[in-house]
């Protein structure tokens, strides 16, 4: 069921939250051993929340449209009294002492939190294969990846192991797994959703957002979790603009359809864009000339922030601590044993790029290119209202296919990274399938056009009928 459908059944009394939650917990017990979408299942907490929701409903005190609705949370968001691992050995047994702002908002809206979903370690990856707790499988084909780093959330929604889920997006980590699993994934404007309580990977890029079965549900969840938060210094006190959706101009960047895009993916995306033309939109080819530098820019800036953010995991304050005879060896052994290969790789890259001899050559230059990438979007949005293209250059690849080649893996996010560098909102919606493997359409808008993007996506909630087999 979607949020809307489940909410209507709860309202009519056809089902109560306890029954609904039990059904989803049963589904998790059945499928999680095969899919591995959840790291931690919160059976007792979920049932307690469901009972409280039913009591409120009986007393006529329903808190919101998601009151009593079972939702999953990516395991890099703090939830008081529960294990929060970020997919890493170094936090394998860490119990969070507080709630992230997003968790507080969901609780205040009456949501039932089923558990914490699997993810690439500290959100570093495009396949959910770097998780210390093992890879998540794609429900469309369990021999393939679900995408990453929010692969657990995407798989949980796609396999109906929750009504909806929350993920985080640093370079495409909501949209890319949404595309590969055939669900909706929305990355809001940077600052629209509080990052307080989100375990930081790259602070200037990270953004929390919803992963749902359709665009209507994405809008419901977004409107609940969005809003200014004084606990987050990057939070913005601005509402999403809502504009007339008539006479829409859609830009299609020629750079998104160059070499590297699977021809069958290209065909489905072109069909999806054509369907908007039939609805009356004007389609215009545009150019984002600095798009070609996005991947290189991202993989300089992001590791620098990773190296800074992960410095706190030293075996002293919290989390895993390795045995050692002195303080220095405690630091070395804890980080060597606690972090996986991808985390270590990015820490080393970031430390190098920000070191005294190279900070001007790499980091400062990348910041200048980031400004040029944002300027490309700003110039484009003077002529058009939205940008459309593919989310991922291919459908879901096989587990293990790219783990030995990090550069090939990084190319999975080639169309999504620039959106994070520019702080823009974007959504992935199902556009069709190739041999039963989903393909997502990417819709990008100007800053604070969040609700407009979702409204545009809602026009195509049935678009996934297109297929190539």
C-alpha positions in Angstrom: 0.0 0.0 0.0 1.0 3.6 -0.5 0.8 6.1 2.4 -2.4 7.5 1.0 -4.0 4.0 0.7 -2.9 2.9 4.2 -4.1 6.2 5.7 -7.5 5.8 4.2 -7.8 2.2 5.5 -6.8 3.3 8.9 -9.3 6.1 8.8 -12.2 3.9 7.7 -11.4 1.3 10.3 -10.8 -1.4 7.8 -7.4 -2.1 9.5 -5.7 -0.7 12.6 -2.1 0.3 13.0 -1.2 -2.8 15.1 -2.5 -5.1 12.4 -0.8 -3.1 9.7 2.5 -3.1 11.6 2.3 -6.8 12.3 1.8 -7.5 8.6 5.0 -5.5 7.7 7.0 -7.1 10.5 5.9 -10.6 9.2 7.0 -9.5 5.7 10.4 -8.4 7.1 10.9 -11.7 8.8 10.1 -13.5 5.6 12.2 -11.5 3.2 15.0 -9.8 5.1 17.2 -13.0 5.3 17.1 -12.9 1.5 17.1 -9.2 0.7 19.1 -7.9 3.7 17.4 -4.5 3.6 17.4 -4.0 7.4 20.3 -3.9 9.8 18.1 -3.6 12.9 14.4 -4.4 13.1 12.6 -2.6 16.0 9.8 -5.1 16.7 9.0 -3.9 20.2 9.3 -0.2 19.5 7.2 -0.5 16.4 4.4 -2.3 18.1 4.5 0.2 21.0 4.2 3.1 18.5 1.4 1.3 16.6 -0.6 0.8 19.9 -0.2 4.4 20.7 -1.4 5.4 17.3 -4.5 3.2 17.6 -5.3 4.8 21.0 -5.0 8.3 19.5 -7.2 7.4 16.6 -9.8 6.0 18.9 -9.8 9.2 20.9 -10.0 11.4 17.7 -6.5 12.7 18.1 -4.9 11.7 14.8 -1.6 13.6 14.4 -1.1 13.6 10.7 -1.6 11.6 7.5 1.2 9.2 8.4 -0.1 8.5 11.9 0.1 4.7 12.3 2.0 4.2 9.0 5.0 1.9 9.1 8.2 3.6 7.9 11.9 2.5 7.6 14.9 4.7 8.4 18.4 4.6 6.9 20.8 3.6 9.6 22.8 6.8 9.6 20.1 8.8 11.5 20.2 8.9 15.3 17.2 7.5 17.1 17.2 7.6 20.9 17.8 4.3 22.6 18.4 2.3 19.3 21.5 1.0 17.6 22.7 3.4 14.8 25.6 1.8 12.9 26.0 3.8 9.7 26.8 0.4 8.1 30.2 0.3 9.8 32.0 -2.0 12.2 33.3 1.0 14.1 29.7 1.8 15.2 28.5 -1.8 15.3 27.1 -1.6 18.9 26.6 2.2 19.2 23.3 3.2 20.9 22.2 6.7 20.0 21.4 8.9 23.1 19.1 11.3 21.1 16.8 11.7 18.1 17.7 13.3 14.9 15.4 16.1 14.0 13.9 14.1 11.2 13.2 11.2 13.6 11.5 13.7 16.0 9.3 15.0 13.3 8.3 11.5 12.2 7.5 10.6 15.8 5.5 13.8 16.3 3.5 13.0 13.2 2.7 9.5 14.7 4.8 7.4 12.3 5.6 3.8 13.2 9.3 3.2 12.8 9.9 -0.4 11.7 13.7 -0.4 11.8 17.0 0.9 10.5 17.9 0.0 6.9 21.2 -1.2 5.4 23.6 1.2 3.7 27.1 1.6 2.3 29.5 2.3 5.2 29.0 5.9 6.2 27.1 6.4 3.0 30.2 5.8 0.9 29.2 3.8 -2.2 26.8 3.3 -5.0 25.7 -0.3 -4.5 25.3 -1.0 -0.7 28.1 -3.5 -1.0 30.5 -1.6 1.4 28.2 -2.3 4.4 29.9 -4.1 7.2 26.6 -6.1 7.5 26.7 -7.5 4.0 25.2 -6.3 0.7 21.6 -5.6 0.2 20.0 -7.4 -2.8 17.8 -5.8 -5.4 14.2 -7.2 -5.1 13.9 -7.1 -8.9 16.8 -9.5 -9.2 18.6 -10.7 -6.1 21.8 -11.3 -8.0 22.0 -7.5 -8.6 22.7 -4.5 -6.4 19.9 -2.1 -5.3 22.2 0.9 -5.8 23.5 3.0 -2.9 24.1 4.2 -0.4 20.4 4.2 0.5 20.1 0.7 -1.0 18.4 -0.8 2.1 15.7 1.9 2.1 15.1 1.5 -1.7 14.9 -2.3 -1.4 12.6 -2.1 1.6 10.2 0.0 -0.3 10.4 -2.0 -3.5 9.9 -5.3 -1.7 7.0 -3.8 0.3 8.9 -4.3 3.6 7.6 -0.9 4.7 5.1 1.6 3.3 7.8 4.2 2.8 11.4 5.0 3.9 13.8 7.8 4.6 17.3 7.9 3.0 20.1 10.4 2.6 21.7 11.7 -0.6 25.3 13.0 -0.9 26.0 12.5 -4.6 22.9 10.6 -5.7 22.4 8.1 -2.8 18.6 8.5 -2.8 17.9 8.9 -6.5 20.3 6.2 -7.9 19.0 3.3 -5.7 15.4 4.6 -6.3 16.1 4.3 -10.1 17.6 0.8 -9.8 14.8 -0.5 -7.6 11.9 1.1 -9.4 10.7 3.4 -6.6 10.5 7.2 -6.1 13.4 9.0 -4.5 13.4 12.7 -3.7 16.5 14.8 -2.8 15.3 18.2 -1.5 17.1 21.5 -1.8 20.1 21.6 0.4 19.0 23.0 3.8 15.3 22.3 3.4 15.5 19.2 5.7 17.5 19.4 8.9 20.7 17.4 9.0 20.9 17.4 12.8 21.4 13.8 13.9 22.4 12.6 10.5 25.9 11.0 10.7 27.8 13.3 8.5 29.7 12.1 5.4 30.2 15.3 3.5 28.5 18.1 5.3 28.1 20.5 2.4 26.5 17.8 0.2 24.4 15.6 2.5 20.6 15.9 2.4 17.9 13.7 3.9 14.8 12.8 1.8 11.9 10.4 1.2 11.8 7.1 -0.7 8.3 6.0 -1.6 6.1 4.0 -3.9 4.8 7.1 -5.8 5.3 10.8 -6.0 2.3 11.7 -4.0 3.7 9.8 -1.0 7.1 11.6 -1.5 5.3 14.9 -1.2 3.4 13.8 2.0 6.7 12.7 3.7 8.7 15.7 2.5 6.1 18.2 3.9 6.4 16.5 7.3 10.2 16.3 7.5 11.0 19.7 5.9 11.4 22.9 7.8 13.9 25.2 9.6 15.8 23.8 12.5 17.9 26.0 14.7 20.0 23.0 15.7 21.4 22.8 12.1 23.5 25.8 11.0 22.9 24.9 7.4 19.1 24.8 7.7 17.3 27.4 5.6 14.2 29.3 6.8 12.4 29.3 3.5 9.4 27.5 2.1 9.3 25.7 -1.2 7.8 27.8 -4.0 4.6 26.6 -5.5 4.1 27.9 -9.1 1.6 27.4 -11.9 2.5 24.2 -13.8 1.2 25.5 -17.1 3.5 26.3 -20.1 6.4 24.3 -18.6 9.7 24.5 -20.3 11.9 21.4 -19.9 15.6 21.4 -20.7 17.4 18.3 -21.8 21.2 18.6 -21.5 23.1 17.2 -24.4 25.9 16.2 -22.0 23.5 13.7 -20.3 23.0 11.7 -23.6 26.7 11.4 -24.6 29.0 8.3 -24.6 28.5 6.0 -21.6 24.7 5.9 -21.5 23.2 2.5 -22.2 21.2 2.8 -25.5 18.2 1.0 -24.0 18.2 3.3 -21.0 18.4 6.3 -23.4 15.4 5.1 -25.3 13.2 4.8 -22.2 14.3 8.2 -20.9 13.5 9.8 -24.3 10.1 8.2 -24.3 9.5 9.5 -20.8 10.5 13.1 -21.8 8.3 12.8 -24.9 5.3 12.0 -22.7 5.7 15.4 -21.1 5.7 17.0 -24.5 2.4 15.3 -25.2 1.1 16.9 -21.9 1.9 20.3 -23.3 5.5 21.0 -22.1 8.0 22.7 -24.3 11.2 20.5 -24.7 14.5 22.3 -25.4 18.0 21.0 -25.8 20.4 22.8 -23.4 24.1 22.6 -22.5 25.7 22.3 -19.1 29.3 22.7 -20.2 31.0 22.2 -16.8 29.0 19.0 -16.1 32.0 17.0 -17.4 34.0 18.2 -14.4 31.4 17.2 -11.8 32.7 13.8 -11.0 36.3 15.0 -10.6 35.2 17.9 -8.5 33.0 15.7 -6.2 35.8 13.2 -5.6 38.1 16.0 -4.4 35.6 17.9 -2.2 33.7 15.0 -0.7 36.8 13.0 0.5 38.2 16.2 2.2 34.9 16.5 4.2 34.9 12.7 4.9 38.4 12.9 6.3 37.3 15.7 8.6 34.0 14.1 9.7 35.4 10.7 10.3 38.3 12.0 12.4 36.0 11.8 15.5 35.9 8.0 15.3 39.1 7.2 17.2 38.2 4.6 19.7 38.1 7.0 22.6 34.8 8.8 22.5 32.4 6.1 21.4 32.1 3.1 19.2 34.6 0.3 18.5 37.9 0.3 20.3 40.8 -2.0 19.4 43.2 -3.4 21.9 46.6 -1.6 22.2 49.3 -0.8 24.7 49.3 3.0 24.2 47.2 5.8 23.0 48.7 6.2 19.5 48.4 2.5 18.8 44.7 2.7 20.0 44.0 5.3 17.4 45.8 3.4 14.6 44.4 -0.1 15.5 40.8 1.2 16.0 40.6 3.0 12.6 42.5 0.2 10.8 40.1 -2.5 12.1 36.9 -0.4 12.4 36.8 1.2 8.9 36.2 -0.7 5.7 38.3 -0.3 2.5 36.2 2.4 0.9 36.1 4.5 4.0 39.9 4.2 4.3 40.3 5.1 0.6 38.3 8.3 0.9 40.0 9.3 4.2 43.4 9.0 2.5 42.2 10.9 -0.6 40.7 13.7 1.5 43.8 14.0 3.7 46.0 14.2 0.7 43.9 16.7 -1.2 43.7 19.0 1.8 47.3 18.7 2.9 49.6 21.8 3.0 51.3 21.1 -0.3 48.2 20.3 -2.3 45.3 22.3 -0.9 45.6 25.0 -3.6 46.3 22.6 -6.4 43.3 20.3 -5.6 40.8 21.5 -3.0 40.7 25.2 -3.7 40.5 24.6 -7.4 37.7 22.2 -7.0 35.7 24.8 -5.0 36.1 27.2 -8.0 34.8 24.5 -10.4 31.9 23.8 -8.1 30.9 27.5 -8.4 31.0 27.1 -12.2 28.8 24.0 -12.1 26.3 25.9 -10.1 26.5 28.8 -12.5 25.6 26.4 -15.4 22.4 25.5 -13.6 21.6 29.1 -12.7 22.0 30.2 -16.4 19.9 27.3 -17.6 17.1 28.0 -15.3 16.8 31.5 -16.7 15.5 29.9 -20.0 13.8 26.7 -18.7 11.8 25.6 -15.6 13.1 22.0 -15.1 15.8 19.7 -16.4 15.2 16.0 -17.3 17.5 13.1 -18.1 18.7 9.7 -16.9 19.4 9.0 -13.2 21.9 6.2 -13.9 23.8 5.3 -17.1 22.8 1.6 -16.7 20.3 -0.6 -14.9 21.3 -2.5 -11.8 24.6 -4.3 -12.2 25.5 -7.6 -10.7 26.8 -7.9 -7.1 30.6 -8.0 -7.1 30.8 -6.7 -10.7 32.4 -3.3 -9.9 33.8 -3.8 -6.4 37.4 -4.2 -7.6 37.2 -1.1 -9.8 36.3 2.0 -7.7 36.5 4.4 -10.7 33.9 2.4 -12.6 31.7 2.3 -9.5 32.0 6.1 -9.1 30.6 6.6 -12.6 27.3 5.2 -11.4 26.6 8.7 -10.0 27.7 10.7 -13.0 24.3 12.3 -13.6 23.4 12.9 -10.0 26.5 14.4 -8.4 26.2 17.9 -10.0 22.8 18.4 -8.3 24.5 18.0 -4.8 27.4 20.3 -5.8 24.8 23.0 -6.7 22.5 22.3 -3.7 19.4 21.7 -6.0 16.3 19.6 -5.5 15.8 16.5 -7.8 13.7 13.4 -8.0 13.9 10.0 -9.6 10.7 8.4 -10.7 10.1 5.1 -12.4 10.2 5.5 -16.2 10.2 1.9 -17.5 12.0 -1.4 -17.4 14.6 -3.3 -19.4 14.3 -7.1 -18.9 12.4 -6.5 -15.6 15.1 -4.1 -14.4 13.8 -0.6 -13.5 15.0 2.7 -15.1 14.5 6.1 -13.5 13.8 9.5 -14.9 15.7 12.3 -13.3 13.9 15.7 -12.8 15.9 18.6 -11.5 14.7 22.1 -10.5 16.0 25.4 -9.2 16.6 25.9 -5.5 13.4 25.8 -3.4 11.2 24.4 -6.3 10.8 21.2 -4.3 7.0 21.0 -4.3 6.9 22.0 -8.0 9.3 19.1 -8.9 7.1 16.6 -7.0 3.9 18.0 -8.6 5.5 17.5 -12.1 6.6 14.0 -11.1 3.0 13.2 -10.0 1.8 13.7 -13.6 3.8 10.6 -14.5 3.2 8.3 -11.5 2.0 5.7 -14.1 4.9 6.2 -16.5 6.6 2.9 -15.5 4.5 1.0 -18.1 7.1 1.6 -20.8 9.5 -1.4 -21.2 12.1 -2.9 -23.4 12.3 -6.7 -23.1 
